[in-house]
Amino acid sequence: MTGFVLFMMPILLALGNWQVQRGDYKRQLENQYLSKLTELPQTPNSETLSQPFQALRLTGQYHPEMFFVDNQVLEGATGYWVYQVFEDDSVGRVLINRGFVASNGRQTLPAVLTPPGVLRLTATVWPQLGLIPAWGSQDWSGEWPKRVQRANVTRMSTTSGTWPAELRLEPGQPSVLVAAPFASRLSDEKHRGYAATWFGLAIVLLLGYLYLGFTNPEKRSRSQQTR
């Protein structure tokens, strides 16, 4: 039992601490998001494209390359996040998250129209919040559009030849679908809950160990007295 406690206790504490750090990171991002709300959109360049929550003014047109990020849920509906390549006059090809589209079955991807001509968009640089775990092969087909299992922006950008950043359209923008939520994913509530779970398990493990440690000598003592 002592060996088991010595093995599990550092793991549980490390997991709890990791969730606390993730919560701190989300709070920092939320503060950055709130501070950026009052700023005017900027011209895209190498500096502004690397600033989380920076609003950018884009002028250009869409290319046909699309990524459909599978297994997404929005307001009870299942579907995809749609990422599409946009050619900006200032910086070239960027990756636009146009928003959510509901699934119409697993056999075919939903039809998403590409707006023709030159568009003027306002899009926000979205920070990378980490990838969900993936199981099995993550091979992508060579044809477009591509159905992918997670929004790996680095890989998507490399595949499509765009800047390694996700630009998220706001509601009301030309070409937006159902706009991706902004502040909701920045909440640290989930991480606080996970941290409390891991620390709670560590406390239960310690109390159980102490309980066994104190009760076993008493049982052995009574057993010897009855012999």
C-alpha positions as a Markdown table, in Angstrom:
| # | Residue | x | y | z |
|---|---|---|---|---|
| 1 | Met | 0.0 | 0.0 | 0.0 |
| 2 | Thr | 2.8 | 2.4 | 0.8 |
| 3 | Gly | 4.4 | 1.8 | -2.6 |
| 4 | Phe | 1.1 | 2.4 | -4.3 |
| 5 | Val | 0.6 | 5.7 | -2.5 |
| 6 | Leu | 4.1 | 6.8 | -3.3 |
| 7 | Phe | 3.5 | 6.0 | -6.9 |
| 8 | Met | 0.0 | 7.6 | -7.3 |
| 9 | Met | 0.3 | 10.7 | -5.1 |
| 10 | Pro | 2.8 | 12.5 | -7.3 |
| 11 | Ile | 0.8 | 11.7 | -10.4 |
| 12 | Leu | -2.5 | 13.0 | -8.9 |
| 13 | Leu | -0.8 | 16.2 | -7.6 |
| 14 | Ala | 0.9 | 16.8 | -11.0 |
| 15 | Leu | -2.4 | 16.4 | -12.8 |
| 16 | Gly | -4.1 | 18.8 | -10.5 |
| 17 | Asn | -1.3 | 21.3 | -10.8 |
| 18 | Trp | -1.4 | 21.0 | -14.6 |
| 19 | Gln | -5.1 | 21.9 | -14.6 |
| 20 | Val | -4.4 | 24.9 | -12.3 |
| 21 | Gln | -1.8 | 26.1 | -14.8 |
| 22 | Arg | -4.2 | 25.6 | -17.7 |
| 23 | Gly | -6.8 | 27.6 | -15.8 |
| 24 | Asp | -4.3 | 30.4 | -15.2 |
| 25 | Tyr | -3.4 | 30.4 | -18.9 |
| 26 | Lys | -7.1 | 30.7 | -19.9 |
| 27 | Arg | -7.6 | 33.6 | -17.5 |
| 28 | Gln | -4.6 | 35.4 | -19.1 |
| 29 | Leu | -6.1 | 34.8 | -22.5 |
| 30 | Glu | -9.5 | 36.1 | -21.3 |
| 31 | Asn | -7.8 | 39.3 | -20.1 |
| 32 | Gln | -6.1 | 39.7 | -23.4 |
| 33 | Tyr | -9.3 | 39.2 | -25.2 |
| 34 | Leu | -11.1 | 41.8 | -23.2 |
| 35 | Ser | -8.3 | 44.3 | -23.6 |
| 36 | Lys | -8.4 | 43.9 | -27.4 |
| 37 | Leu | -12.1 | 44.5 | -27.7 |
| 38 | Thr | -11.6 | 48.2 | -27.7 |
| 39 | Glu | -8.9 | 48.3 | -30.4 |
| 40 | Leu | -9.6 | 49.0 | -34.0 |
| 41 | Pro | -8.8 | 46.3 | -36.6 |
| 42 | Gln | -5.2 | 46.4 | -37.9 |
| 43 | Thr | -3.5 | 45.7 | -41.2 |
| 44 | Pro | -2.3 | 42.0 | -41.3 |
| 45 | Asn | 1.5 | 41.6 | -41.2 |
| 46 | Ser | 3.9 | 39.2 | -39.5 |
| 47 | Glu | 3.6 | 41.0 | -36.2 |
| 48 | Thr | -0.2 | 41.4 | -36.0 |
| 49 | Leu | -0.7 | 37.8 | -37.2 |
| 50 | Ser | 1.1 | 36.6 | -34.1 |
| 51 | Gln | -0.9 | 38.6 | -31.6 |
| 52 | Pro | -3.8 | 36.7 | -30.0 |
| 53 | Phe | -7.2 | 38.3 | -30.4 |
| 54 | Gln | -5.9 | 41.0 | -32.7 |
| 55 | Ala | -8.6 | 42.0 | -35.1 |
| 56 | Leu | -7.4 | 42.3 | -38.7 |
| 57 | Arg | -8.8 | 43.9 | -41.9 |
| 58 | Leu | -8.5 | 41.6 | -44.8 |
| 59 | Thr | -9.1 | 42.3 | -48.5 |
| 60 | Gly | -8.9 | 39.5 | -51.1 |
| 61 | Gln | -10.7 | 36.4 | -52.2 |
| 62 | Tyr | -11.2 | 32.8 | -51.2 |
| 63 | His | -9.5 | 29.9 | -52.7 |
| 64 | Pro | -11.3 | 26.5 | -53.0 |
| 65 | Glu | -9.2 | 24.6 | -50.4 |
| 66 | Met | -11.3 | 23.8 | -47.3 |
| 67 | Phe | -10.8 | 21.8 | -44.2 |
| 68 | Phe | -13.9 | 20.3 | -42.4 |
| 69 | Val | -13.0 | 19.6 | -38.8 |
| 70 | Asp | -15.2 | 16.7 | -37.7 |
| 71 | Asn | -17.0 | 15.8 | -34.5 |
| 72 | Gln | -18.0 | 19.3 | -33.5 |
| 73 | Val | -21.1 | 20.2 | -31.5 |
| 74 | Leu | -22.8 | 23.6 | -31.4 |
| 75 | Glu | -26.0 | 24.2 | -29.5 |
| 76 | Gly | -26.9 | 20.5 | -29.7 |
| 77 | Ala | -26.2 | 20.1 | -33.4 |
| 78 | Thr | -23.3 | 18.0 | -34.7 |
| 79 | Gly | -21.2 | 19.1 | -37.6 |
| 80 | Tyr | -17.9 | 20.7 | -38.7 |
| 81 | Trp | -15.8 | 23.8 | -38.3 |
| 82 | Val | -15.0 | 25.0 | -41.8 |
| 83 | Tyr | -11.6 | 26.4 | -42.5 |
| 84 | Gln | -10.9 | 27.9 | -45.9 |
| 85 | Val | -7.9 | 29.5 | -47.6 |
| 86 | Phe | -8.2 | 33.2 | -48.2 |
| 87 | Glu | -5.7 | 35.2 | -50.4 |
| 88 | Asp | -5.1 | 38.6 | -48.7 |
| 89 | Asp | -3.7 | 41.5 | -50.7 |
| 90 | Ser | -1.2 | 42.3 | -48.0 |
| 91 | Val | 0.2 | 39.0 | -46.6 |
| 92 | Gly | -1.0 | 36.3 | -49.1 |
| 93 | Arg | -2.7 | 33.1 | -48.1 |
| 94 | Val | -4.2 | 32.9 | -44.6 |
| 95 | Leu | -6.5 | 30.3 | -43.0 |
| 96 | Ile | -10.0 | 31.6 | -42.2 |
| 97 | Asn | -12.3 | 29.8 | -39.7 |
| 98 | Arg | -15.7 | 30.6 | -41.4 |
| 99 | Gly | -17.7 | 28.9 | -38.5 |
| 100 | Phe | -19.9 | 25.9 | -38.0 |
| 101 | Val | -22.0 | 23.9 | -40.5 |
| 102 | Ala | -24.3 | 21.1 | -39.5 |
| 103 | Ser | -23.7 | 17.6 | -40.7 |
| 104 | Asn | -26.0 | 16.0 | -43.2 |
| 105 | Gly | -24.7 | 12.5 | -42.7 |
| 106 | Arg | -21.3 | 10.7 | -42.7 |
| 107 | Gln | -21.4 | 9.8 | -46.4 |
| 108 | Thr | -20.9 | 13.3 | -47.8 |
| 109 | Leu | -19.6 | 16.6 | -46.6 |
| 110 | Pro | -22.1 | 19.4 | -46.4 |
| 111 | Ala | -22.1 | 21.8 | -49.3 |
| 112 | Val | -20.5 | 25.1 | -48.4 |
| 113 | Leu | -20.5 | 27.8 | -51.1 |
| 114 | Thr | -17.4 | 30.0 | -51.7 |
| 115 | Pro | -18.3 | 33.6 | -52.2 |
| 116 | Pro | -16.9 | 34.9 | -55.5 |
| 117 | Gly | -15.0 | 38.1 | -56.1 |
| 118 | Val | -13.1 | 40.4 | -53.7 |
| 119 | Leu | -14.3 | 40.5 | -50.1 |
| 120 | Arg | -13.4 | 42.8 | -47.2 |
| 121 | Leu | -13.4 | 40.9 | -43.9 |
| 122 | Thr | -12.7 | 41.5 | -40.3 |
| 123 | Ala | -11.2 | 38.4 | -38.7 |
| 124 | Thr | -9.6 | 37.9 | -35.3 |
| 125 | Val | -6.4 | 36.0 | -34.6 |
| 126 | Trp | -7.3 | 33.0 | -32.4 |
| 127 | Pro | -4.8 | 31.5 | -30.0 |
| 128 | Gln | -4.1 | 27.8 | -30.1 |
| 129 | Leu | -5.6 | 26.2 | -27.0 |
| 130 | Gly | -4.1 | 22.8 | -27.4 |
| 131 | Leu | -5.1 | 19.7 | -29.5 |
| 132 | Ile | -7.6 | 17.2 | -28.4 |
| 133 | Pro | -6.2 | 13.6 | -28.1 |
| 134 | Ala | -6.3 | 11.6 | -31.3 |
| 135 | Trp | -6.3 | 7.9 | -31.7 |
| 136 | Gly | -5.2 | 5.9 | -34.6 |
| 137 | Ser | -4.0 | 7.1 | -38.0 |
| 138 | Gln | -4.4 | 10.8 | -38.8 |
| 139 | Asp | -3.7 | 10.5 | -42.5 |
| 140 | Trp | -5.3 | 13.1 | -44.7 |
| 141 | Ser | -6.6 | 12.5 | -48.2 |
| 142 | Gly | -4.8 | 14.3 | -51.1 |
| 143 | Glu | -8.0 | 15.8 | -52.5 |
| 144 | Trp | -10.0 | 18.8 | -51.4 |
| 145 | Pro | -12.0 | 19.4 | -49.4 |
| 146 | Lys | -10.4 | 17.5 | -46.5 |
| 147 | Arg | -12.2 | 16.0 | -43.6 |
| 148 | Val | -9.9 | 16.1 | -40.5 |
| 149 | Gln | -10.4 | 15.0 | -36.9 |
| 150 | Arg | -9.0 | 17.9 | -35.1 |
| 151 | Ala | -8.0 | 21.5 | -35.8 |
| 152 | Asn | -4.3 | 21.1 | -36.1 |
| 153 | Val | -3.6 | 24.7 | -37.4 |
| 154 | Thr | 0.1 | 24.1 | -37.8 |
| 155 | Arg | -0.4 | 21.0 | -40.0 |
| 156 | Met | -3.4 | 22.6 | -41.9 |
| 157 | Ser | -1.3 | 25.7 | -42.6 |
| 158 | Thr | 1.6 | 23.6 | -43.9 |
| 159 | Thr | -0.7 | 21.6 | -46.1 |
| 160 | Ser | -2.4 | 24.6 | -47.6 |
| 161 | Gly | 0.5 | 27.0 | -47.7 |
| 162 | Thr | -0.9 | 29.6 | -45.4 |
| 163 | Trp | 0.3 | 31.6 | -42.4 |
| 164 | Pro | 0.3 | 29.4 | -39.3 |
| 165 | Ala | -2.5 | 31.1 | -37.6 |
| 166 | Glu | -6.3 | 30.7 | -37.3 |
| 167 | Leu | -8.3 | 33.8 | -38.3 |
| 168 | Arg | -11.8 | 33.6 | -36.9 |
| 169 | Leu | -14.7 | 35.4 | -38.5 |
| 170 | Glu | -17.1 | 37.3 | -36.3 |
| 171 | Pro | -20.9 | 37.3 | -36.7 |
| 172 | Gly | -22.2 | 39.5 | -39.5 |
| 173 | Gln | -19.1 | 39.2 | -41.6 |
| 174 | Pro | -19.3 | 38.3 | -45.3 |
| 175 | Ser | -19.0 | 34.6 | -45.9 |
| 176 | Val | -19.4 | 33.7 | -42.2 |
| 177 | Leu | -21.5 | 30.5 | -41.4 |
| 178 | Val | -22.5 | 30.1 | -37.8 |
| 179 | Ala | -19.8 | 32.1 | -36.2 |
| 180 | Ala | -17.4 | 30.2 | -33.8 |
| 181 | Pro | -17.9 | 31.3 | -30.1 |
| 182 | Phe | -15.2 | 33.6 | -28.8 |
| 183 | Ala | -15.1 | 34.0 | -25.0 |
| 184 | Ser | -16.8 | 30.7 | -24.0 |
| 185 | Arg | -13.7 | 28.5 | -24.6 |
| 186 | Leu | -11.6 | 30.9 | -22.5 |
| 187 | Ser | -13.4 | 30.1 | -19.2 |
| 188 | Asp | -11.2 | 28.5 | -16.6 |
| 189 | Glu | -14.3 | 26.9 | -14.9 |
| 190 | Lys | -13.7 | 23.5 | -16.5 |
| 191 | His | -10.0 | 23.4 | -15.4 |
| 192 | Arg | -10.9 | 24.4 | -11.8 |
| 193 | Gly | -13.3 | 21.5 | -11.8 |
| 194 | Tyr | -10.7 | 19.0 | -13.1 |
| 195 | Ala | -8.1 | 20.3 | -10.6 |
| 196 | Ala | -10.5 | 19.9 | -7.7 |
| 197 | Thr | -11.2 | 16.3 | -8.9 |
| 198 | Trp | -7.5 | 15.4 | -9.0 |
| 199 | Phe | -6.7 | 17.0 | -5.7 |
| 200 | Gly | -9.8 | 15.4 | -4.2 |
| 201 | Leu | -8.6 | 12.0 | -5.3 |
| 202 | Ala | -5.2 | 12.7 | -3.7 |
| 203 | Ile | -6.9 | 13.6 | -0.4 |
| 204 | Val | -9.0 | 10.4 | -0.5 |
| 205 | Leu | -5.9 | 8.3 | -1.2 |
| 206 | Leu | -4.0 | 9.9 | 1.7 |
| 207 | Leu | -7.0 | 9.5 | 4.1 |
| 208 | Gly | -7.5 | 5.9 | 3.0 |
| 209 | Tyr | -3.8 | 5.2 | 3.6 |
| 210 | Leu | -3.8 | 6.8 | 7.1 |
| 211 | Tyr | -7.0 | 4.9 | 8.0 |
| 212 | Leu | -5.5 | 1.6 | 7.0 |
| 213 | Gly | -2.3 | 2.5 | 8.8 |
| 214 | Phe | -4.1 | 3.2 | 12.1 |
| 215 | Thr | -6.7 | 0.5 | 12.0 |
| 216 | Asn | -4.4 | -2.4 | 11.0 |
| 217 | Pro | -2.2 | -2.2 | 14.2 |
| 218 | Glu | -5.3 | -2.1 | 16.3 |
| 219 | Lys | -6.6 | -5.3 | 14.6 |
| 220 | Arg | -3.3 | -7.0 | 15.0 |
| 221 | Ser | -3.2 | -6.1 | 18.7 |
| 222 | Arg | -6.7 | -7.4 | 19.3 |
| 223 | Ser | -5.9 | -10.6 | 17.4 |
| 224 | Gln | -2.9 | -11.2 | 19.5 |
| 225 | Gln | -4.8 | -10.6 | 22.7 |
| 226 | Thr | -7.5 | -13.2 | 21.8 |
| 227 | Arg | -5.0 | -15.9 | 21.2 |
